[in-house]
């Protein structure tokens, strides 16, 4: 039987879907520019350049002894440990295969075909992709110019019967800024729609709205072990969700989504305050360094509360800067895939002092030769 018409079976929303654009890999750049992989700096994916906690590595290695056995379905040990850390009462913790899986679960729970979500751009593109995968329509609202804060008036004007989820990222990726709490509160006070707050970088900002879930049951907050904990390769994400919704979430999950080593590593990472403090100190020093050096170089940048800094490259496209840096063995992220305005944003992950100095030298050289 011919399979020439097999794609006719595809859902219509899939036909024009674009693949998620991930950051460049070291090997990809090494091959393209004939560079020594050991000399390439990977500063485009907001990973922790210090690696990960030794306690987490040991725990993950020990877990390999039972890797032939399925992991615990709901990752209850990890979920309970997080819940205890935050002293939660009416809020539960659910664990997923990275925060991307959390997004998919949220859209699975709340979206039907032709429903709508509201997303403020530029921001992480997976909110839009998850919406489309569910057969719903993303309504994109540009962040306010210069401040990159939420356009609350515009967001609320778009809320209608079809609206099911409002996505907010704080600190926002790729702009790095915290969204004003009064703006988030205004949205929560104005609607009972689900508000998903992505706090992937909350540890760097030192601020979270987790306690708000007690008052606002429609607020769901996502977090990850990929950033400050340095466990990106293990794909462990989690969310704080009101107990009135948690049962429905758990009844809908795909089983065994987080590996046994991943769960073990995350549990151990929560106990390694030394590694976390070291990571926070590195980010603080890097932030001070970039602020100072970018100001002296007269390069426009955005204030950040995350583990990265973003340059405003306008009127030049950020991809031009990214290309010149890649030729020098430095991987950064041009943010055109993040939506409105992202084409003029170049995102750079904070590194060690030596790495940051190399980036600044390369930026100055790129400008001088532009």
C-alpha positions in Angstrom: 0.0 0.0 0.0 1.3 3.4 -0.9 2.1 5.9 1.9 2.2 9.0 -0.3 -0.9 10.4 1.3 0.0 9.5 4.9 0.4 13.2 5.9 -3.3 13.6 5.2 -3.9 12.1 8.6 -2.0 14.9 10.4 -4.0 17.3 12.6 -4.4 20.6 10.7 -2.6 22.6 13.3 0.6 20.5 12.8 1.0 21.2 9.1 2.4 24.7 9.5 4.0 24.3 12.9 7.6 25.3 13.3 10.2 23.4 15.4 11.4 24.9 18.7 14.6 26.8 18.0 17.2 25.6 20.6 20.5 27.2 21.3 23.5 26.3 19.2 25.6 23.3 20.4 29.4 23.3 20.8 29.9 20.6 18.2 27.7 22.4 15.7 29.8 25.6 16.0 33.0 23.7 16.0 32.1 22.0 12.7 30.8 25.1 11.1 33.8 27.3 11.8 36.5 24.7 12.1 37.2 25.6 15.7 38.6 23.6 18.6 35.6 22.5 20.7 37.5 22.9 23.9 37.9 26.6 23.2 34.2 27.3 22.5 32.1 29.0 25.2 28.5 27.9 25.4 26.7 30.9 26.7 23.5 30.8 24.8 21.2 28.5 26.8 21.3 30.0 30.4 22.9 26.9 31.8 24.9 26.9 35.0 28.5 27.2 33.8 29.7 25.9 37.3 28.1 22.5 36.4 25.9 20.9 39.0 26.0 19.9 42.7 28.4 17.1 43.6 25.7 15.8 46.0 23.3 15.6 43.0 25.8 13.8 40.8 26.5 11.2 43.6 22.8 10.7 44.2 22.1 10.2 40.5 25.0 7.7 40.1 23.6 5.7 43.1 20.2 5.7 41.5 21.6 4.0 38.4 21.8 0.8 40.5 18.0 0.6 40.2 17.6 2.0 36.7 16.0 -1.2 35.6 13.0 -0.4 37.8 10.5 2.2 36.8 10.7 5.5 38.7 8.0 6.6 41.1 5.1 7.9 39.0 4.4 11.3 40.7 7.9 11.9 42.0 6.3 12.2 45.4 9.6 12.3 47.4 10.8 15.3 45.4 7.3 16.9 45.4 7.0 16.6 49.2 10.5 17.9 49.8 9.7 21.0 47.8 6.4 21.5 49.5 8.0 21.2 52.9 10.7 23.7 51.9 8.1 26.3 51.1 5.8 25.4 54.0 2.7 25.1 51.8 -0.8 24.4 53.0 -3.4 24.6 50.3 -0.8 24.4 47.5 0.5 21.1 46.0 3.7 20.5 44.0 3.7 18.5 40.8 6.8 17.3 39.0 7.4 17.0 35.2 10.0 16.2 32.6 11.4 19.8 32.5 9.1 22.8 32.6 8.2 22.2 29.0 6.3 19.1 30.1 4.5 21.3 32.7 3.4 23.6 29.9 2.0 20.7 27.9 0.2 19.4 31.0 -1.4 22.8 31.7 -2.6 23.1 28.1 -3.9 19.5 28.3 -5.9 20.4 31.4 -7.5 23.6 30.3 -7.5 24.0 26.5 -10.0 22.8 24.0 -9.9 23.3 20.2 -10.3 27.0 19.4 -9.7 28.2 22.9 -7.3 31.0 23.4 -4.2 31.9 25.5 -2.6 35.3 26.0 1.2 35.6 25.8 3.3 38.7 26.3 6.2 38.9 23.8 9.1 38.7 23.5 9.2 35.7 25.7 9.8 31.9 25.8 8.3 30.4 22.6 7.1 27.2 24.2 4.0 28.9 25.6 2.9 29.6 22.0 3.9 26.1 20.8 2.1 24.4 23.6 -1.0 26.4 22.8 -0.9 25.5 19.2 -0.3 21.8 19.9 -3.5 21.8 21.9 -5.4 23.2 18.9 -5.9 26.6 20.6 -5.0 30.1 19.5 -2.2 32.2 21.1 -3.0 35.9 21.3 0.3 37.8 21.4 0.6 41.1 23.3 3.9 43.0 22.9 5.5 44.1 26.2 5.6 47.8 26.8 8.4 49.5 24.9 11.6 50.3 26.8 10.4 48.9 30.2 9.4 45.5 28.9 6.6 45.4 31.4 3.2 43.8 30.9 0.6 45.8 28.9 -2.1 45.0 31.5 -4.7 47.1 29.8 -4.2 45.3 26.5 -4.1 41.9 28.1 -7.4 42.4 30.0 -9.0 43.8 26.9 -8.4 40.5 25.1 -9.9 38.3 27.8 -13.1 36.7 26.6 -15.1 33.5 26.9 -12.5 31.6 24.8 -9.6 32.7 27.0 -8.3 30.0 29.3 -4.7 30.7 30.1 -2.6 33.9 30.5 1.1 33.2 30.4 3.6 35.4 32.3 7.3 35.0 32.6 9.1 36.7 35.5 12.0 37.2 35.4 11.2 37.3 31.7 13.2 35.4 29.2 14.9 36.9 27.2 14.7 40.4 28.7 15.7 39.4 32.2 13.3 41.8 34.1 10.9 41.0 36.9 7.3 41.8 36.1 5.7 44.3 38.5 3.8 42.5 41.2 1.1 45.1 41.1 0.5 44.3 37.4 0.3 40.6 38.1 -2.1 41.3 41.0 -4.2 43.5 38.8 -4.6 40.6 36.3 -5.4 38.1 39.0 -7.9 40.4 40.6 -9.6 41.0 37.3 -10.1 37.5 36.0 -10.6 33.9 37.1 -8.7 32.6 34.0 -5.7 30.5 34.7 -2.6 32.6 35.1 0.6 30.6 34.5 3.6 32.3 36.0 7.0 31.0 34.8 9.5 31.5 37.6 12.4 29.6 36.0 14.9 32.3 37.2 13.3 33.1 40.5 16.2 31.9 42.6 18.5 34.5 40.9 15.9 37.2 41.5 15.3 36.2 45.1 11.6 36.7 44.7 8.6 34.4 44.3 4.9 34.7 44.4 4.3 31.1 45.5 2.4 32.3 48.6 -0.2 34.0 46.4 -1.6 30.7 45.3 -3.4 30.5 48.7 -5.4 33.6 47.7 -5.6 33.0 44.0 -6.4 29.4 43.1 -6.2 30.2 39.4 -2.5 31.0 39.8 -0.1 28.2 38.8 3.7 28.8 39.1 6.3 26.8 37.2 9.9 26.2 38.3 12.9 24.2 37.1 16.1 22.4 38.2 17.7 23.3 34.9 19.1 26.8 35.8 20.5 27.4 39.2 20.7 23.7 40.1 22.5 22.9 36.9 20.5 19.8 36.1 19.3 20.8 32.6 20.4 17.4 31.2 18.1 15.5 33.6 15.0 17.5 32.6 13.3 18.1 36.0 10.6 20.8 36.3 7.8 21.3 38.8 4.9 23.5 39.5 3.0 24.9 42.4 -0.7 24.4 41.9 -3.7 24.9 44.2 -5.0 21.7 45.8 -8.4 22.1 44.2 -6.7 21.5 40.8 -3.9 19.2 41.8 -6.0 16.0 41.6 -7.0 16.7 38.0 -3.4 17.3 37.1 -2.2 14.1 38.6 -5.0 12.1 37.0 -3.9 13.4 33.6 -0.1 12.9 33.8 1.9 10.7 31.5 3.5 8.0 33.8 7.2 7.8 34.6 8.1 11.2 33.0 11.0 11.9 35.3 13.8 9.3 35.4 15.0 7.7 38.6 18.5 9.4 38.4 16.8 12.7 37.6 14.5 12.5 40.7 17.4 11.5 42.9 19.6 14.3 41.6 16.9 16.9 42.2 16.2 15.7 45.8 20.0 15.9 46.6 20.4 19.3 44.9 17.9 20.8 47.3 20.2 20.0 50.2 23.3 21.6 48.6 23.1 25.2 49.9 26.9 25.6 49.2 26.5 25.0 45.5 23.5 27.3 45.3 25.3 30.1 47.1 28.3 29.7 44.9 26.1 30.0 41.8 24.4 33.1 43.2 27.7 34.7 44.0 29.0 34.0 40.5 25.9 35.6 38.9 26.1 38.7 41.2 29.8 39.2 40.3 29.1 38.6 36.6 26.2 41.1 36.6 28.3 43.8 38.2 31.1 43.2 35.7 28.8 43.3 32.7 27.0 46.4 33.9 30.3 48.2 34.3 32.0 47.0 31.1 29.0 47.4 28.8 28.5 50.9 30.1 32.2 51.8 29.4 31.9 50.3 25.9 28.7 52.3 25.3 26.7 49.2 24.6 23.0 49.2 25.3 21.8 46.5 27.7 18.7 45.6 29.7 18.7 45.4 33.5 18.4 41.8 34.6 17.3 39.7 37.6 18.3 36.4 36.0 21.5 34.5 35.2 21.9 36.2 31.8 22.1 39.7 30.4 20.6 40.9 27.1 22.0 43.5 24.8 19.7 45.9 22.8 21.4 45.7 19.4 19.0 48.0 17.5 19.1 49.1 14.8 21.4 46.1 14.0 19.8 42.7 14.0 21.1 40.6 17.0 21.8 37.7 14.7 24.6 39.7 13.1 26.3 40.1 16.5 25.7 36.4 17.4 27.3 35.4 14.1 30.4 37.5 14.7 30.8 36.1 18.2 30.3 32.5 17.0 33.2 33.0 14.6 35.3 33.7 17.7 34.0 30.6 19.5 31.4 32.2 21.7 27.8 30.9 21.5 25.2 33.5 22.5 21.5 33.6 21.7 19.8 36.0 19.2 16.2 36.1 20.2 14.1 36.6 17.0 12.3 33.3 17.9 11.0 34.9 21.1 8.6 37.1 19.3 8.0 40.9 18.9 11.2 42.8 19.5 13.4 39.7 20.0 15.2 40.3 16.7 17.1 43.1 18.4 18.0 41.2 21.6 21.2 39.3 22.1 21.1 37.2 25.2 24.4 36.2 27.0 24.5 33.7 29.8 26.6 34.8 32.8 29.9 32.8 33.1 33.0 32.8 35.2 35.1 36.0 35.3 37.5 34.6 32.7 34.6 33.7 30.4 33.0 37.1 30.8 36.2 39.0 30.1 36.5 37.0 26.9 33.0 37.9 25.8 33.6 41.6 26.4 36.8 41.5 24.4 35.0 39.8 21.6 32.1 42.3 21.7 34.5 45.2 21.5 36.4 43.6 18.6 33.2 42.9 16.8 32.0 46.5 17.1 35.4 47.9 16.0 35.3 45.8 12.9 31.6 46.3 12.1 
